[in-house]
Amino acid sequence: FSAVPLPVVIQASKAPHQLLTSAASDNLWSHSLFTLIPSWTKKALFKRESDGNNLLSEDVSNMSVSSEFGITLQKCGMVDVEHDPQTAYITLVINNTNTLLSTNITDLILLDNITGLDVQKTSGNKTTDGIQIYRKRFLQGGEHFAINYSALLDAEEMWHGRVLTLPAKLTFRSSSQNKTHLVSLTASFTITEEEKTKILYSHAISASGFFIAFFVSLVLTCAVFVIIYRTQILKWSFCSKNQEIQPELSQNHKLEHSQFNSSDLFSEDIIMNDQIIDILSFEEPGNMLQALEDLEVASLTRADADLEAYRTQVCKEVIAMMLRNMVLNHSLFPHVEKKISSVFTKRFLAMEKEIQEEYERKMVALTAECSLETRKTMEAQCQKARAANEEAEELMKKINEKPAVEYRSLLDRLHRLEQDSLKRFLFVKQEEYFAKAYRELAVTQRKELHTIFFTQITNATLKGELKLEAAKTLVEGYSKIQGDIEELMDFLQACKKYHLNKRFSYREYLISKIQSRDSHVSALINAAAAQISSLISKTERAGHLPESHLGMLLDRAETEINFVKQKFDHDLKQEKQKLCQKLITKQRREMLQKKEHQKEQLSLGDPFKTTNEITHYLRHWKNLLSDHTIEFEELIEKLDNEASEELKELLFSLTEKAIEELKRVQCGVFVQELVKLNVPKFFLLEVVEEHKKEMVVKRGQLEREEQDKSMAAEELLQLTRQKLSQELETGISEQKKRRSWAQSIFMQQLLSLPLSLSEEEVLRMRQELHCCFSQVDSSLAWPKIRARTLLQAFEVEQRDTEVLKVEQNLGLTNKQQHSKMGKTGSRNRNKLDILKKSLQDKILIYEDSVKGENLNRVS
């Protein structure tokens, strides 16, 4: 899952060879949530600015952030500014050397941004988008992988702005405890040039500077008088020059407006959607639903971020349109509108900066808190496991038998299950922490938007910049339009929820088909393999084969069958990896094309530039964003279905090859071997022909079963979609009722107050209304995350209760055995048997709990 890194942005001055570095963490709790925060929350979490000495001694030594997986991505470099052109020496390091946490990782893909660099020597594949791509199949635990290259800084174009932002993104697959984790890390890397100016003391230059400054100040003074004079004329001739105002207004607001969607180099929502290919291709059947649920939560969180960005942009643009309309209606002078708009712009920027800083503080604090909680909990679990292992070692020293080895194997298996369960519980619990923090920040931002509006209107009125009647008109218009904005956001949120639920119900349907298909293939291969052993057994039972040859032939058959199955698994994995890359490339291309097309539509039909009617503006975005969502979801469903079909074709193609190979082994190897042992050829041909008929019957049976399962899954899908459509209508209707109820409560309170309210008190009440009104909703991800946390806590409590019962029974049994006298060896063997039975019971509890989680997801 995509992870939000803790990027380090270091300022590079013009001193030579200063080191630039950044690292990213892969904490388990971060893989589903924090890649989904919108652009205003995806800045660097902290910046350090210091001279070269401090950089080397302070920043470089503490860059790596290691986590549960133990993988660290670093991008660092040195800039040589003594020579022209300036040269950057850059190193990319993927570190998997954490002795406690490292595990084998596969399918590494490193995307390195080289925009503005002229790379000299590199092993990566460059793309037209300013990216170079590195691929590595496998990185073993305890190893690291480093890439070095040099690049010239583009002095004329990219370097002219004096800032280069060059992130590196790593995606890989980590398999541990029978689970596959899809992980994404991003390392931020920024080069910033700092100017250094030499001061030369010269009396001639000082004198020249004095005369130039005097002349410039004289010119500026004259210009100020001219501007004041022109402004006074404009005040008196305002009504006669209305036709000249509107073009000027559109120019003034060009910088204020920004489009809703921005094309990021690493478009997180597109890259996140790649994970469905990995889930359908490589995830273990028992883990598919859990992986899909994690992806669903990530998508819901991403949708929340997008909706929050829409809300903020709409509110800002509506305020700008209201001010513009007042100028067109002659209720506000243009210079006053410009001043108020400028103040709003500054306050909005300051608010976003404050929210960003607060987000950074929360994320850093929560990261530290969750890391500490994880470390303490896992250390306690490891201590418990070590104590159990030491007890097992002592017991096995006294019993050198096979049961002791089996006991140790069961103990290791139980420890893995306990760790998996604990990690999952911490992951879900910590995911809730971050979701709650993000919701609080979103609500804070909404309230701040309203506070800024009412505060600035009050200040402008008190200063005399805004007449009281104009202020009342603005406030009344703002109050009315806020209801329309909330209704728009309720509609967009309900539609997004409907489409995402529809998307993931379809993906659950695809997973059910894949699981049914896997069972079909496994049954076919096993049936074909069983016929080889059946041929040998039938020959022996018919009396054509001496019993002395039976064991040898059966052992050889098992070897041949295992070889074919292993080759099938290997070929399937290899071909899936190739197909996976092809599908991801195709998916990204089509999704990017769709996004580019939608972006063009946004820019061509931008109502902010083409209309003064706010209701038309809101209606336009409602229709356009709804259409875009429908188009995008249809594309995703098409791509998902095409991926499933291509995986199906690949699976059946390799299955047929494996079955043909098993037939060859049966007819070409064992029939010939049996003929050499004087088995009648007629008898062997009869058995082979019978096996062919059995395979035809088996195929028909399996196909009918798969078809029945497919029809049942399709019926369930249709019922789910009907239910979602009903929930969409019901949800919109119920949200309208909640809004209406909140409005009525406010009106009741307003009517119950004294009639002699001041204007300030009325404004304050309206502000409080809008702050409360903007919270009468729930985020998309929070209910799902909260439900997962409660379910996980309940299952953990239930499992702990059952495990405690097993341990209590073990204690009672040990007391009973201890009271019975017997030989030491016999007593140890009895104790071992009791402990094995206890371990088996605990393992069964954990495995049943996992099955129960999957059943809950299906239901």
Secondary structure as UniProt FT lines:
FT   STRAND          8..10
FT   STRAND          12..13
FT   TURN            16..17
FT   STRAND          18..24
FT   HELIX           28..30
FT   TURN            31..33
FT   HELIX           34..36
FT   HELIX           39..41
FT   STRAND          46..48
FT   HELIX           52..54
FT   HELIX           55..59
FT   TURN            60..62
FT   STRAND          72..80
FT   STRAND          87..96
FT   TURN            99..101
FT   STRAND          105..113
FT   TURN            115..116
FT   STRAND          117..119
FT   STRAND          125..126
FT   TURN            128..129
FT   STRAND          131..139
FT   TURN            141..142
FT   STRAND          143..153
FT   TURN            155..157
FT   HELIX           158..161
FT   STRAND          163..165
FT   STRAND          168..176
FT   TURN            177..178
FT   STRAND          179..187
FT   STRAND          190..194
FT   HELIX           203..236
FT   TURN            237..238
FT   HELIX           239..244
FT   HELIX           245..252
FT   TURN            253..256
FT   TURN            265..266
FT   HELIX           268..273
FT   HELIX           275..282
FT   HELIX           285..287
FT   HELIX           288..328
FT   TURN            329..330
FT   HELIX           334..398
FT   HELIX           402..462
FT   TURN            463..464
FT   HELIX           468..541
FT   TURN            542..543
FT   HELIX           547..604
FT   HELIX           607..610
FT   HELIX           614..664
FT   HELIX           665..670
FT   HELIX           671..676
FT   TURN            677..678
FT   HELIX           681..752
FT   HELIX           759..773
FT   TURN            774..775
FT   HELIX           781..819
FT   HELIX           824..858
//
